[in-house]
Amino acid sequence: KLPIVPISPYVGVHAGLGRLDQDNVSDPSLEIQDKSRSQLGYQLGVRFQLTQMIGLDAQWRRMSTSADEDQDDRLERDQVLLGVTVF
């Protein structure tokens, strides 16, 4: 926590598995090499603690598929997430 204000900055690393179907891709020139996707990423965020039990999170995430050697880097993306946390 930062002194005086109830804000906690954080950083993180995440990994994920997913499935991507060519039918869901709007760019016809982007060919999906492997439908089963693994992703690596990192995130930066802040939590504003409203009460002892409830907080609001704002987070920026970078999702990367560049670990796959034959996959186009156009699948990499940025995400902004807003959420409510309950402790």
Backbone as CSV, one residue per row, in Angstrom:
resi,resn,N_x,N_y,N_z,CA_x,CA_y,CA_z,C_x,C_y,C_z
1,LYS,0.832,-1.191,0.000,0.000,0.000,0.000,0.872,1.248,0.000
2,LEU,0.360,2.269,-0.635,1.041,3.553,-0.609,0.624,4.295,0.670
3,PRO,1.521,5.055,1.248,1.138,5.799,2.442,0.037,6.823,2.135
4,ILE,-0.839,7.031,3.053,-1.925,8.020,3.042,-3.107,7.587,2.160
5,VAL,-2.901,7.135,0.939,-3.997,6.748,0.056,-4.118,5.219,0.005
6,PRO,-5.323,4.682,-0.060,-5.506,3.224,-0.060,-5.340,2.596,-1.448
7,ILE,-4.192,2.847,-2.078,-3.909,2.311,-3.413,-2.703,1.382,-3.334
8,SER,-2.815,0.221,-3.979,-1.720,-0.743,-4.029,-1.366,-1.039,-5.480
9,PRO,-0.206,-0.606,-5.953,0.213,-0.977,-7.314,0.736,-2.417,-7.310
10,TYR,0.644,-3.092,-8.453,1.172,-4.443,-8.555,1.604,-4.747,-9.985
11,VAL,2.472,-5.742,-10.114,2.894,-6.272,-11.410,2.752,-7.786,-11.329
12,GLY,2.621,-8.424,-12.471,2.478,-9.870,-12.468,2.846,-10.478,-13.798
13,VAL,2.965,-11.789,-13.786,3.231,-12.586,-14.975,2.139,-13.644,-15.024
14,HIS,1.654,-13.961,-16.208,0.626,-14.980,-16.316,0.866,-15.848,-17.541
15,ALA,0.292,-17.033,-17.510,0.351,-17.967,-18.626,-1.062,-18.485,-18.839
16,GLY,-1.370,-18.866,-20.055,-2.715,-19.353,-20.327,-2.749,-20.331,-21.484
17,LEU,-3.815,-21.072,-21.537,-4.079,-21.994,-22.632,-5.436,-21.638,-23.205
18,GLY,-5.593,-21.792,-24.496,-6.873,-21.468,-25.111,-7.020,-22.153,-26.446
19,ARG,-8.135,-21.907,-27.068,-8.417,-22.463,-28.392,-8.860,-21.320,-29.291
20,LEU,-8.235,-21.219,-30.436,-8.557,-20.177,-31.405,-8.924,-20.840,-32.724
21,ASP,-10.078,-20.517,-33.231,-10.585,-21.098,-34.464,-10.422,-20.090,-35.597
22,GLN,-10.016,-20.541,-36.754,-9.832,-19.668,-37.919,-11.113,-18.915,-38.255
23,ASP,-12.286,-19.497,-37.961,-13.565,-18.838,-38.243,-13.752,-17.578,-37.418
24,ASN,-13.047,-17.427,-36.301,-13.181,-16.261,-35.432,-12.201,-15.137,-35.781
25,VAL,-11.398,-15.322,-36.793,-10.400,-14.325,-37.187,-10.961,-13.520,-38.355
26,SER,-11.023,-12.192,-38.186,-11.631,-11.350,-39.224,-10.669,-11.013,-40.365
27,ASP,-9.366,-11.167,-40.161,-8.373,-10.860,-41.191,-8.116,-12.119,-42.029
28,PRO,-8.563,-12.151,-43.297,-8.389,-13.365,-44.107,-6.929,-13.699,-44.408
29,SER,-6.031,-12.721,-44.285,-4.626,-13.000,-44.570,-3.896,-13.601,-43.365
30,LEU,-4.551,-13.668,-42.217,-3.941,-14.234,-41.010,-4.319,-15.698,-40.902
31,GLU,-3.355,-16.565,-41.082,-3.614,-17.999,-41.012,-3.187,-18.516,-39.646
32,ILE,-4.087,-19.225,-38.986,-3.807,-19.789,-37.674,-3.003,-21.072,-37.869
33,GLN,-1.806,-21.121,-37.322,-0.928,-22.282,-37.469,-1.346,-23.427,-36.544
34,ASP,-1.732,-23.073,-35.328,-2.038,-24.079,-34.322,-3.276,-23.616,-33.558
35,LYS,-4.320,-24.407,-33.565,-5.568,-23.977,-32.922,-5.487,-23.991,-31.400
36,SER,-4.648,-24.819,-30.837,-4.471,-24.829,-29.385,-3.400,-23.803,-29.051
37,ARG,-3.763,-22.783,-28.318,-2.864,-21.656,-28.089,-2.324,-21.665,-26.661
38,SER,-1.069,-21.388,-26.550,-0.489,-21.106,-25.239,-0.015,-19.660,-25.282
39,GLN,-0.169,-18.961,-24.175,0.172,-17.548,-24.141,0.968,-17.235,-22.891
40,LEU,1.849,-16.284,-23.049,2.577,-15.721,-21.924,2.228,-14.247,-21.872
41,GLY,2.307,-13.667,-20.717,1.995,-12.253,-20.631,2.450,-11.642,-19.322
42,TYR,2.265,-10.350,-19.247,2.570,-9.629,-18.021,1.492,-8.578,-17.814
43,GLN,1.391,-8.095,-16.594,0.345,-7.146,-16.267,0.832,-6.136,-15.241
44,LEU,0.251,-4.965,-15.336,0.487,-3.881,-14.384,-0.873,-3.396,-13.929
45,GLY,-0.990,-3.096,-12.649,-2.293,-2.653,-12.187,-2.222,-1.905,-10.876
46,VAL,-3.361,-1.395,-10.484,-3.514,-0.744,-9.188,-4.833,-1.212,-8.581
47,ARG,-4.814,-1.337,-7.271,-6.033,-1.664,-6.529,-6.347,-0.524,-5.583
48,PHE,-7.581,-0.042,-5.659,-8.072,0.984,-4.750,-8.987,0.285,-3.752
49,GLN,-8.600,0.281,-2.493,-9.350,-0.420,-1.463,-10.474,0.474,-0.933
50,LEU,-11.711,0.188,-1.334,-12.867,0.982,-0.920,-13.205,0.753,0.552
51,THR,-13.286,-0.516,0.926,-13.519,-0.898,2.312,-12.527,-1.999,2.641
52,GLN,-12.599,-2.531,3.834,-11.686,-3.609,4.205,-11.928,-4.863,3.367
53,MET,-13.163,-5.032,2.877,-13.526,-6.229,2.130,-13.661,-6.039,0.617
54,ILE,-13.767,-4.813,0.122,-14.051,-4.569,-1.294,-13.016,-3.619,-1.889
55,GLY,-12.507,-3.996,-3.063,-11.549,-3.158,-3.773,-11.913,-3.036,-5.247
56,LEU,-11.380,-2.032,-5.901,-11.514,-1.852,-7.347,-10.146,-2.019,-7.978
57,ASP,-10.079,-2.813,-9.025,-8.831,-3.042,-9.735,-8.889,-2.427,-11.121
58,ALA,-7.795,-1.831,-11.535,-7.597,-1.384,-12.914,-6.280,-2.009,-13.368
59,GLN,-6.316,-2.678,-14.515,-5.146,-3.460,-14.931,-4.942,-3.349,-16.438
60,TRP,-3.677,-3.290,-16.830,-3.292,-3.379,-18.246,-2.540,-4.687,-18.412
61,ARG,-2.896,-5.450,-19.425,-2.288,-6.751,-19.684,-1.737,-6.829,-21.095
62,ARG,-0.600,-7.431,-21.237,-0.017,-7.734,-22.547,-0.062,-9.237,-22.718
63,MET,-0.772,-9.701,-23.750,-0.855,-11.134,-24.052,0.048,-11.408,-25.248
64,SER,0.921,-12.403,-25.112,1.909,-12.670,-26.148,1.817,-14.111,-26.622
65,THR,1.829,-14.284,-27.936,1.913,-15.625,-28.514,3.240,-15.803,-29.252
66,SER,4.165,-14.881,-29.068,5.416,-14.916,-29.825,6.319,-16.067,-29.412
67,ALA,5.990,-16.783,-28.347,6.783,-17.946,-27.964,6.608,-19.075,-28.978
68,ASP,5.529,-19.036,-29.754,5.314,-20.035,-30.804,6.089,-19.605,-32.041
69,GLU,7.005,-20.420,-32.477,7.959,-19.999,-33.506,7.343,-19.711,-34.875
70,ASP,6.265,-20.383,-35.252,5.699,-20.182,-36.589,4.464,-19.300,-36.608
71,GLN,4.078,-18.730,-35.451,2.827,-17.975,-35.400,3.057,-16.499,-35.690
72,ASP,2.134,-15.909,-36.387,2.163,-14.488,-36.729,2.026,-13.646,-35.462
73,ASP,2.811,-12.585,-35.345,2.766,-11.749,-34.137,1.528,-10.844,-34.081
74,ARG,0.669,-10.879,-35.107,-0.568,-10.090,-35.071,-1.570,-10.633,-34.051
75,LEU,-1.334,-11.822,-33.517,-2.207,-12.364,-32.477,-1.891,-11.792,-31.103
76,GLU,-0.789,-11.088,-30.971,-0.465,-10.463,-29.688,-1.428,-9.311,-29.457
77,ARG,-1.780,-9.076,-28.199,-2.765,-8.022,-27.941,-2.590,-7.427,-26.551
78,ASP,-3.166,-6.258,-26.408,-3.206,-5.550,-25.133,-4.647,-5.584,-24.626
79,GLN,-4.790,-5.683,-23.308,-6.112,-5.694,-22.701,-6.131,-4.710,-21.544
80,VAL,-7.267,-4.079,-21.330,-7.489,-3.240,-20.156,-8.648,-3.874,-19.403
81,LEU,-8.428,-4.128,-18.120,-9.454,-4.767,-17.293,-9.797,-3.899,-16.105
82,LEU,-11.070,-3.836,-15.809,-11.555,-3.182,-14.604,-12.349,-4.223,-13.835
83,GLY,-12.141,-4.279,-12.535,-12.840,-5.300,-11.775,-13.073,-4.916,-10.335
84,VAL,-13.942,-5.688,-9.705,-14.235,-5.546,-8.282,-13.656,-6.762,-7.588
85,THR,-12.930,-6.546,-6.509,-12.368,-7.639,-5.745,-13.065,-7.714,-4.383
86,VAL,-13.312,-8.951,-3.956,-13.922,-9.167,-2.647,-12.978,-10.061,-1.858
87,PHE,-12.644,-9.622,-0.652,-11.705,-10.373,0.194,-12.422,-10.965,1.367
